[in-house]
């Protein structure tokens, strides 16, 4: 049986609260020999459940330390979805384990940290991958299956902030168009709205618009330069699609998302944060 562990900064958050059931659904549907057995949070959620209570409610054993968690399981999910600044610390022992590690969005708060995390994983032979669930929207998967060539243009709209939610729009862009974004420009459209143009340098472009509350619903448009198509993101199947991909990775140790793509997404976010302070200027995306 594949024993799966959850590691987090604190466990009482939306992703950690819901991902166990997504995984259990897929395990049951496919008759997989796997179970979530242990969990560990560095601290308790402010004003939320303690690690002990979180584990009791989900029938998961609380590990006494990160070391105990890593030693007790065969594969690890590092969540801390809203605390990516802590990912490097939460990930250290998992990335030294040699066991498959899924790191929830956003992989790292900046490119330097992302490179250190991958370097640590490589040094210990640890398979690792990270992704937003939006990469696995069924409409995106269907489009990719029907269109093996890269599109010339992708347009995305979504909610919240660059630091925590940009990955949900950038993941589909890079999944559809591939890595290789050369430069980007931000436009001065308001203090709480981010509008970007991403330039691949070969005639292909992507646009990105992010607005805070009230929610801007996720929207993806794709074009070959002649015709366009809307890719729906509101079917919610992406969570179970991602759970299937995670489980396949945990069993095989083969990352489904190339490291280069994850690093580029982090680099684009980092560059966009700078570009917002200097609207209408082009900034190179560093590799």
The 8 nearest C-alpha neighbors of each residue, nearest first, counted from 0:
[[1, 32, 33, 2, 34, 31, 73, 3],
 [2, 0, 33, 73, 32, 3, 34, 250],
 [3, 1, 72, 73, 34, 36, 35, 33],
 [4, 2, 35, 74, 72, 75, 36, 34],
 [3, 5, 75, 37, 38, 72, 35, 36],
 [4, 6, 38, 76, 75, 77, 39, 37],
 [7, 5, 77, 39, 38, 40, 76, 78],
 [8, 6, 40, 79, 9, 78, 10, 77],
 [7, 9, 41, 40, 79, 42, 89, 10],
 [10, 8, 40, 7, 44, 43, 42, 11],
 [9, 11, 40, 7, 15, 12, 50, 8],
 [10, 12, 44, 48, 9, 16, 47, 15],
 [13, 11, 15, 14, 16, 10, 9, 44],
 [14, 12, 16, 15, 17, 11, 18, 80],
 [13, 15, 17, 16, 18, 12, 80, 78],
 [14, 16, 12, 17, 18, 13, 10, 78],
 [17, 15, 13, 14, 12, 18, 11, 19],
 [18, 16, 14, 15, 19, 20, 13, 21],
 [17, 19, 21, 20, 15, 14, 22, 16],
 [20, 18, 22, 21, 17, 23, 16, 15],
 [19, 21, 23, 22, 18, 17, 24, 16],
 [22, 20, 18, 24, 23, 19, 239, 242],
 [23, 21, 19, 25, 20, 242, 24, 26],
 [22, 24, 20, 26, 25, 21, 27, 19],
 [25, 23, 21, 27, 22, 26, 20, 28],
 [24, 26, 28, 22, 27, 23, 29, 243],
 [27, 25, 31, 23, 29, 24, 28, 30],
 [28, 26, 30, 24, 25, 29, 23, 31],
 [29, 27, 25, 26, 30, 24, 31, 23],
 [28, 30, 26, 31, 27, 25, 24, 32],
 [31, 29, 27, 26, 28, 32, 25, 33],
 [32, 30, 26, 29, 33, 27, 28, 25],
 [31, 33, 0, 1, 30, 34, 26, 2],
 [34, 32, 1, 0, 31, 2, 26, 35],
 [33, 35, 2, 36, 3, 1, 32, 0],
 [36, 34, 3, 4, 2, 37, 59, 33],
 [35, 37, 59, 3, 34, 2, 60, 4],
 [38, 36, 60, 4, 59, 61, 62, 35],
 [39, 37, 5, 61, 4, 62, 6, 60],
 [38, 40, 6, 62, 61, 5, 65, 7],
 [41, 39, 9, 7, 8, 42, 10, 6],
 [40, 42, 8, 9, 7, 39, 43, 89],
 [43, 41, 9, 40, 8, 44, 50, 49],
 [44, 42, 49, 9, 50, 45, 40, 48],
 [43, 45, 47, 9, 11, 46, 48, 49],
 [46, 44, 47, 43, 48, 9, 42, 49],
 [45, 47, 44, 48, 43, 49, 11, 12],
 [48, 46, 44, 45, 11, 49, 43, 12],
 [49, 47, 11, 53, 52, 44, 50, 43],
 [48, 50, 43, 52, 51, 53, 44, 47],
 [49, 51, 53, 52, 43, 54, 40, 10],
 [52, 50, 54, 49, 53, 55, 61, 48],
 [51, 53, 55, 49, 54, 50, 48, 56],
 [54, 52, 50, 56, 51, 55, 48, 49],
 [53, 55, 59, 57, 51, 52, 56, 58],
 [56, 54, 52, 58, 57, 53, 51, 59],
 [55, 57, 53, 54, 58, 52, 59, 51],
 [56, 58, 54, 55, 59, 53, 19, 52],
 [59, 57, 55, 56, 54, 60, 36, 53],
 [58, 60, 54, 36, 37, 57, 55, 61],
 [59, 61, 37, 36, 54, 62, 38, 58],
 [62, 60, 38, 37, 54, 39, 51, 59],
 [61, 63, 68, 39, 64, 38, 67, 37],
 [62, 64, 67, 61, 65, 39, 68, 66],
 [65, 63, 67, 66, 62, 68, 39, 41],
 [64, 66, 68, 67, 69, 39, 92, 62],
 [65, 67, 69, 64, 68, 70, 92, 63],
 [66, 68, 70, 64, 65, 69, 62, 71],
 [69, 67, 65, 71, 62, 66, 70, 64],
 [68, 70, 66, 67, 71, 72, 93, 65],
 [71, 69, 67, 68, 72, 66, 73, 96],
 [72, 70, 68, 69, 67, 73, 37, 2],
 [73, 71, 2, 3, 74, 4, 69, 70],
 [72, 74, 2, 3, 1, 98, 75, 71],
 [75, 73, 3, 99, 98, 72, 249, 100],
 [74, 76, 4, 100, 3, 5, 77, 99],
 [77, 75, 101, 5, 100, 102, 6, 78],
 [76, 78, 6, 102, 7, 5, 101, 103],
 [77, 79, 103, 7, 80, 76, 102, 6],
 [80, 78, 82, 7, 8, 81, 83, 77],
 [81, 79, 78, 104, 82, 103, 83, 105],
 [80, 82, 79, 83, 163, 105, 104, 12],
 [81, 83, 79, 84, 80, 85, 86, 8],
 [84, 82, 86, 85, 107, 108, 105, 81],
 [83, 85, 108, 82, 86, 107, 87, 88],
 [84, 86, 83, 88, 87, 82, 89, 8],
 [87, 85, 83, 89, 88, 90, 84, 107],
 [86, 88, 90, 85, 89, 91, 116, 112],
 [87, 89, 86, 90, 85, 91, 92, 84],
 [90, 88, 86, 87, 91, 85, 7, 8],
 [91, 89, 87, 93, 88, 86, 94, 92],
 [90, 92, 94, 88, 93, 89, 87, 95],
 [91, 93, 95, 94, 90, 96, 66, 65],
 [94, 92, 96, 90, 95, 91, 69, 100],
 [95, 93, 120, 91, 92, 96, 90, 125],
 [94, 96, 92, 123, 93, 97, 120, 91],
 [97, 95, 93, 98, 94, 92, 125, 123],
 [96, 98, 125, 124, 123, 95, 99, 94],
 [97, 99, 96, 74, 125, 73, 100, 126],
 [100, 98, 126, 74, 252, 249, 127, 125],
 [101, 99, 127, 75, 76, 74, 126, 98],
 [100, 102, 76, 128, 127, 129, 77, 103],
 [103, 101, 77, 129, 76, 106, 78, 128],
 [102, 104, 78, 80, 129, 77, 105, 106],
 [105, 103, 106, 80, 131, 130, 129, 102],
 [104, 106, 107, 83, 103, 166, 80, 163],
 [105, 107, 104, 129, 102, 103, 83, 113],
 [106, 108, 113, 109, 83, 105, 112, 86],
 [107, 109, 84, 83, 112, 106, 105, 110],
 [110, 108, 107, 112, 111, 269, 265, 113],
 [109, 111, 113, 266, 112, 265, 114, 262],
 [110, 112, 114, 113, 109, 115, 107, 108],
 [113, 111, 115, 114, 110, 109, 107, 116],
 [114, 112, 110, 116, 107, 111, 115, 117],
 [113, 115, 117, 111, 116, 112, 118, 110],
 [116, 114, 118, 112, 113, 117, 119, 111],
 [117, 115, 119, 113, 118, 114, 112, 120],
 [116, 118, 120, 114, 119, 115, 121, 113],
 [119, 117, 115, 121, 116, 120, 114, 122],
 [120, 118, 122, 116, 117, 121, 115, 94],
 [119, 121, 125, 94, 117, 123, 118, 122],
 [122, 120, 124, 118, 123, 119, 125, 117],
 [121, 123, 119, 120, 124, 118, 125, 95],
 [124, 122, 120, 95, 121, 125, 97, 119],
 [123, 125, 121, 97, 122, 120, 126, 95],
 [124, 126, 97, 120, 123, 98, 94, 99],
 [127, 125, 99, 252, 100, 124, 254, 98],
 [128, 126, 100, 101, 99, 125, 254, 129],
 [127, 129, 101, 254, 256, 102, 100, 130],
 [130, 128, 102, 103, 101, 106, 104, 261],
 [131, 129, 104, 132, 103, 128, 134, 170],
 [130, 132, 133, 104, 167, 134, 170, 166],
 [131, 133, 134, 135, 237, 241, 238, 130],
 [132, 134, 135, 131, 136, 167, 237, 171],
 [135, 133, 171, 132, 170, 136, 131, 174],
 [136, 134, 237, 133, 132, 240, 241, 137],
 [135, 137, 237, 139, 133, 138, 232, 134],
 [138, 136, 140, 139, 135, 141, 237, 236],
 [137, 139, 141, 230, 136, 140, 231, 142],
 [140, 138, 142, 136, 137, 141, 143, 230],
 [139, 141, 137, 143, 142, 138, 144, 135],
 [142, 140, 138, 144, 139, 143, 137, 145],
 [143, 141, 139, 145, 144, 140, 146, 138],
 [142, 144, 146, 140, 145, 141, 147, 139],
 [143, 145, 141, 142, 146, 140, 147, 139],
 [144, 146, 142, 143, 141, 147, 140, 148],
 [147, 145, 143, 148, 144, 142, 149, 150],
 [146, 148, 143, 145, 144, 149, 142, 150],
 [149, 147, 146, 150, 143, 176, 145, 223],
 [148, 150, 176, 175, 147, 151, 146, 177],
 [151, 149, 223, 152, 222, 176, 148, 221],
 [152, 150, 203, 223, 224, 222, 204, 149],
 [151, 153, 222, 204, 205, 150, 221, 203],
 [154, 152, 221, 205, 220, 172, 222, 206],
 [153, 155, 206, 220, 205, 219, 207, 221],
 [156, 154, 219, 207, 218, 168, 206, 208],
 [157, 155, 208, 218, 217, 209, 207, 219],
 [156, 158, 217, 209, 215, 216, 210, 208],
 [159, 157, 215, 210, 211, 214, 209, 216],
 [158, 160, 211, 164, 210, 209, 212, 161],
 [161, 159, 164, 162, 163, 165, 211, 158],
 [160, 162, 165, 164, 163, 268, 159, 272],
 [161, 163, 160, 164, 165, 268, 108, 272],
 [164, 162, 161, 160, 165, 81, 105, 166],
 [163, 165, 166, 160, 167, 161, 159, 162],
 [166, 164, 161, 167, 168, 169, 163, 160],
 [165, 167, 169, 164, 168, 170, 105, 131],
 [168, 166, 165, 131, 133, 170, 164, 169],
 [169, 167, 166, 165, 170, 171, 155, 172],
 [168, 170, 166, 172, 171, 167, 173, 165],
 [169, 171, 173, 172, 134, 168, 166, 167],
 [172, 170, 174, 134, 173, 169, 168, 175],
 [173, 171, 169, 175, 170, 174, 176, 153],
 [172, 174, 177, 176, 170, 175, 171, 178],
 [173, 175, 171, 172, 177, 176, 170, 134],
 [176, 174, 172, 173, 177, 171, 149, 150],
 [177, 175, 173, 149, 172, 174, 150, 178],
 [176, 178, 173, 174, 175, 179, 172, 149],
 [179, 177, 173, 260, 180, 263, 176, 259],
 [178, 180, 199, 181, 177, 263, 200, 173],
 [181, 179, 199, 198, 182, 178, 197, 284],
 [182, 180, 199, 284, 198, 283, 179, 200],
 [181, 183, 283, 284, 282, 198, 180, 197],
 [184, 182, 197, 282, 196, 281, 198, 283],
 [183, 185, 281, 196, 195, 280, 279, 274],
 [186, 184, 195, 278, 274, 275, 194, 279],
 [185, 187, 278, 279, 194, 188, 195, 184],
 [188, 186, 278, 189, 185, 279, 275, 194],
 [187, 189, 186, 192, 194, 193, 190, 191],
 [190, 188, 192, 191, 187, 193, 186, 194],
 [189, 191, 192, 188, 187, 193, 275, 276],
 [190, 192, 189, 211, 210, 193, 160, 188],
 [193, 191, 210, 189, 209, 190, 188, 194],
 [194, 192, 209, 208, 195, 210, 191, 185],
 [193, 195, 208, 186, 185, 207, 209, 192],
 [196, 194, 185, 207, 184, 206, 197, 186],
 [195, 197, 206, 184, 183, 205, 198, 207],
 [196, 198, 183, 205, 204, 182, 206, 195],
 [199, 197, 204, 182, 200, 180, 181, 183],
 [200, 198, 180, 181, 203, 201, 179, 204],
 [199, 201, 198, 202, 181, 203, 180, 182],
 [202, 200, 199, 203, 198, 204, 181, 151],
 [201, 203, 200, 204, 199, 151, 198, 152],
 [204, 202, 151, 199, 201, 152, 198, 200],
 [203, 205, 198, 152, 197, 199, 151, 202],
 [206, 204, 153, 197, 152, 154, 196, 207],
 [205, 207, 154, 196, 195, 197, 155, 153],
 [206, 208, 155, 195, 194, 156, 154, 196],
 [209, 207, 194, 156, 193, 155, 195, 157],
 [208, 210, 157, 193, 158, 192, 156, 194],
 [209, 211, 192, 158, 215, 159, 157, 191],
 [212, 210, 159, 158, 214, 213, 191, 160],
 [213, 211, 214, 159, 210, 158, 215, 191],
 [212, 214, 211, 215, 210, 158, 159, 216],
 [215, 213, 212, 158, 216, 211, 210, 159],
 [214, 216, 158, 157, 210, 217, 213, 156],
 [215, 217, 157, 214, 218, 158, 156, 233],
 [218, 216, 157, 156, 232, 215, 219, 158],
 [217, 219, 156, 155, 216, 232, 157, 231],
 [218, 220, 155, 230, 154, 229, 156, 221],
 [221, 219, 229, 154, 153, 228, 230, 155],
 [220, 222, 153, 228, 227, 152, 154, 229],
 [223, 221, 227, 152, 224, 226, 150, 151],
 [224, 222, 150, 151, 225, 226, 152, 227],
 [223, 225, 222, 151, 226, 152, 227, 150],
 [224, 226, 223, 222, 227, 151, 152, 150],
 [227, 225, 222, 223, 224, 228, 221, 152],
 [228, 226, 222, 221, 220, 223, 229, 225],
 [227, 229, 221, 220, 222, 230, 226, 219],
 [228, 230, 220, 219, 231, 221, 227, 218],
 [229, 231, 219, 138, 220, 139, 228, 232],
 [232, 230, 233, 138, 229, 218, 219, 234],
 [233, 231, 136, 234, 217, 230, 218, 235],
 [232, 234, 235, 231, 217, 236, 136, 216],
 [233, 235, 236, 232, 231, 237, 136, 137],
 [236, 234, 237, 233, 238, 232, 136, 239],
 [237, 235, 234, 238, 239, 240, 136, 137],
 [236, 238, 136, 240, 135, 235, 239, 132],
 [239, 237, 241, 240, 236, 132, 242, 235],
 [238, 240, 242, 241, 237, 236, 21, 243],
 [241, 239, 237, 243, 238, 242, 135, 236],
 [240, 242, 244, 238, 239, 243, 132, 237],
 [241, 243, 239, 245, 22, 240, 244, 21],
 [244, 242, 240, 246, 241, 245, 247, 239],
 [243, 245, 241, 247, 242, 246, 248, 240],
 [246, 244, 242, 248, 243, 247, 241, 249],
 [247, 245, 249, 243, 248, 244, 242, 250],
 [246, 248, 244, 250, 245, 249, 251, 243],
 [247, 249, 252, 245, 251, 246, 250, 253],
 [248, 250, 246, 247, 99, 252, 251, 74],
 [249, 251, 247, 248, 252, 246, 1, 99],
 [252, 250, 248, 253, 249, 247, 99, 254],
 [251, 253, 248, 99, 249, 126, 250, 254],
 [252, 254, 251, 248, 255, 126, 249, 247],
 [255, 253, 128, 256, 248, 127, 252, 126],
 [256, 254, 253, 257, 248, 128, 244, 245],
 [257, 255, 254, 128, 258, 260, 129, 130],
 [258, 256, 259, 260, 255, 261, 254, 128],
 [257, 259, 261, 260, 262, 256, 128, 117],
 [258, 260, 262, 257, 261, 263, 178, 256],
 [261, 259, 263, 258, 262, 257, 178, 264],
 [260, 262, 258, 264, 263, 259, 265, 257],
 [263, 261, 259, 265, 260, 264, 266, 258],
 [264, 262, 266, 260, 265, 261, 267, 259],
 [263, 265, 267, 261, 266, 262, 260, 268],
 [264, 266, 262, 268, 263, 267, 110, 109],
 [267, 265, 263, 269, 264, 110, 268, 270],
 [268, 266, 270, 264, 269, 265, 271, 263],
 [269, 267, 271, 265, 270, 266, 272, 264],
 [268, 270, 266, 272, 267, 271, 109, 265],
 [271, 269, 267, 273, 272, 268, 266, 274],
 [272, 270, 274, 268, 273, 269, 267, 275],
 [273, 271, 269, 270, 275, 274, 268, 276],
 [272, 274, 270, 271, 275, 276, 269, 277],
 [275, 273, 271, 277, 276, 185, 272, 278],
 [276, 274, 277, 272, 273, 185, 278, 271],
 [275, 277, 274, 273, 278, 272, 185, 271],
 [278, 276, 274, 275, 280, 279, 273, 185],
 [277, 279, 186, 185, 187, 280, 275, 274],
 [280, 278, 186, 185, 184, 277, 281, 187],
 [281, 279, 278, 184, 277, 282, 274, 185],
 [280, 282, 184, 183, 182, 283, 279, 274],
 [283, 281, 182, 183, 184, 284, 280, 274],
 [282, 284, 182, 181, 285, 183, 281, 270],
 [285, 283, 182, 181, 267, 270, 266, 282],
 [286, 284, 283, 266, 270, 181, 263, 267],
 [285, 284, 263, 266, 262, 110, 259, 179]]
